[in-house]
C-alpha cells in the first residue's frame, strides 16, 4: 500500500469530534481494526535527535505507544531496554504479538494509565512520548487560558513522568505544542528539569522537547536550533505536509474555544 492509499485508509478512523480522542472506547475500537499509524511523522524524521539524546544503554519508557513503531525503531538502533505502556488492552495485546513475531521480545508492553504510572520512583533514564500529550489538550479551549480539566490531566502526567525519571533522566516530548504554551507547564515550580527544544520537519515544524531532570538553573529556556533564548520558529501551516489526522491537533477542529 503506497503512502497516498495509506492516508486515505487512515481517514476512516478520524472521529467527527476531537473529544472522541479522550474516550478509551474509541481507541479500543480503532486499535481493533488499525494495525499501524504514526502521529507527527515517522522515526526517520527525528532519528538524529533520538540518537543525540538517548544513549543505547538507557532504560526507556514510552507513553501511549498505541500501534506506533517507535519502540521497534529505537530497538533496531541499539536501545533495547524499552517499556511501552498504553491504556488500551487491545493495543497492548496486538503490540505484544507484533513484537514477539519480529523477535523483539525484550521490549516490554504493559497496560497502564500515563496519569497514574505504576512504576517506582526513579525507574527510567528516559521517558518519551509522541503526540500523547497533545491528546490531553484536545478539549483545552483557549491555549492561552486552558480549561482546568485539561490542566489537571497535564499536571498529573508531568508529575508522574518527573517522579519515575532518575535524578539525571530526561523527558522527550514530540509535539505540535509551541514553546510559549508548553513551557508554562514544564516550568511549574515542582519540577526540577531544564527545558530546551529542537524542531524537525520542512515547511511545518514539529517540536522535539528535551527536559533534563535536576538541571533547572534558571527560568531561561533555549531553542537549540537557533541558540537563542525563548525563540519560537515561525509556523506555516501547509496542509499537504501534515500526515493523516495531524491537522486536527494543529487546528483543534470540532471543539469550541
N, C-alpha and C positions, 0 to 999 in steps of 0.2 A: 504494500500500500504506500503510495507516494505521499509527500507532505500535504499536498492540497486535499487529497482524499481523506487523510487522517484528520485534518482540521474540520472538514465537513462532518465527519462522523462524530467528533467530539462535541459539536454544537448541539447534538441531540441531548446532551446531559446538562445544558445550560438552563437553570431554573428561570421562571418568569419573574421572580423576586429574589433579591440578594439575601433576604432573611433566611431563605432555604439553606444557605451555607452554614447557618448556626444550628440546623436540625440534624441530629445524629441519624435519623431515619433516612434523610436524603442521601447521606454518604453511604449508608449500608446498601441502599437500592442502587446507587451509582456504581459502587465497587463490585457489586454482584455481577454487573454487566461489563464494566470497563476494565481492561487488562493493564493499561499503562497510560499515564498522562503526566507531562511535565509542566509545572507552573513556572513562569518567569524564566524562560529559556532553559535549554539543556546544559548538562555539565560542561561540555566543551567550551561554552562561552565564558565560564568563570573558573575553569580548571586551574589556570595560572594563579588565581587568588587563593584557592584552597591549598595549593602546593606551597604558597608563600607563608601561609599562616598555620597550617596544620601539619605537624611532624608525623612521620609514618608510625611512630611508636605511641601516638596519642590514643587515649581512650575517648571515644566519641559517642555522644548521644544525639540522635536525630529526632526532632519533634514533628509529629504529624506526617509520618512517612507516606501514608496513602498507598498509591501504587507507583510512586516515583522510582527511578533507577539510581538516585543519588548515592545510596549506600553501596550499590554494586560498583559504580564508577570509582568511588573512593577506595573500595577494596582492591580493585584492579590496579590502583596507583600505590598500593602497598600499605594502606591504612586498614588494618584488619580487625582491630578491637572496636567494633561498632555495635551499638544497641539502638534499635529503632522502636519507636512507640507510635501507636495510633489508637484513637478512641473506638474505631470500628473493628469489631471482631472479624468481620468479613475481610476487611483489608489485611488484617494481621494474618489470618489463615492463608489467604492467597499469596501474600508476600513470603511467608514461611515455605510454602510449597515451591514457589518460583526460585527462591534462593537455594533450596535443597537440590532442585533439579539441575541447577547450574554449578553445584559444588561449592557454594558459598555458605556452608553450614556454620562457619564461625560467627557469622553475623546473627545477633540475637534480635528477634522481633517479638514485642510484647504489647498486649492490650493495656493501655494506661491513658489517664487523663493528664494532659500537659498543665492543667490548672491545679493539679494535686499530684505532683510527681512522687512515685513510690520508691524513691531511692534515698539512701542515707546522705548525710552532709558530705560535701567534697568528694563525690564519687567519680567525676569525669574531668578530663583535661579540656575537652571542647564540647560545647553544645551548639548544634546548628539547626536552623530552621529555614525553609524556603517557602514563602507565601503563607505559612501557617498563621503568623502574627497578623497579617493583613485580613484574614478571615475574621478575627476577633473584632475588627473595626468596621465590618460591613454595615452596622447599624449605628455608627458613631455620630451621624449627623454632621454638624459644622466641625471641620477638622481643627479649627482654632479654639473651639469650645466643645469638646466631645461629651456625649452623654455619659452620665455616671455609670451606667451598666457596662459600657464598653471599657471605661477606665478601670473599673473593678476587675474585669476579666484580664485586662492587660497587666495590671499590677500583680495579680495572682500568678500569672505566667512568669513575669520577670523575677518575682521573689523566689519562685521555685527554681528557676534557672540559676540565679545567683547563689542559692543555697547548695545546689548539687555540684557546682563548679569547685574545683580545687582552688587553693589560695592564689595560685598564679594562672588559673584557667582562663579561657576566652569563650565568649559567646559570639557566634556568627549569625547574623540575620540578613537574609536576602529578600529584598522588599521593594515595593513601589513607594513606600512612605518616605517623604522627603525629610532631610535633617531638621528643618525648622519645626516640623511636627514631632518627630520621633525623639529628638534629643531632650525635650522637656520631660519625657517619660524615663528615658535612660539615665538622666541626671538627677533623679529623685534622691534625696539625701540618704536613704537607707542603703543605697548601692555604692560600692567602692570602686566600680570599674571606670576606666577611661573610655572615651568614645572617639573613634575615627571611622572614616568610611572611604570606600573606593566606588567607582562606577564601572559598569560594563554595558555593552550594547552599542548600537551605531547611532542613528539619529535620536533614538529614545534611550534614556538612561535608566537602568535598574541600579539600586543601591545595595552595596555589599558592606554591611556594618561589622566592625570588629570592636568588641567590648572586652577590655582586659581587666580582669578582677584584681583588686589590690593595687591598681596603678593610677588611681584618680588623684592627680596632683593639684588640679585647679578646675575652674569652670570652663576652661577653653576646650573646644573640640576642633579637630582638624580633618580636612579633606586631604587624604594622602595623594590624590591625583594632582591637585593644584598646589599643595604645600602651604596653603593659607588658612587662617582661622575662619571658621564659620562660613565657608564658601559653599554655595549651593549651585551645582551645574545647571545651566539653562535646560529647560524641558521643552521638547517639541513633540506633541502627540501625533504620531504618524500611525494611523490605524493598521497599515499593511505590515508594520514592524512588530505588532503585538500578536502573541500566539494565543489562539483559541479564546478562552474566557478572560485573558489577562485584562482586556479593556474594561471589564466590569469593575475591577478593583481600582482602576485608574479613574473612572468616571462616577462610580457608585450609583449606577442607574437602578431604578426600581425602589428607591428609598428616599423619602422626603428629608431635606436637611433641616 
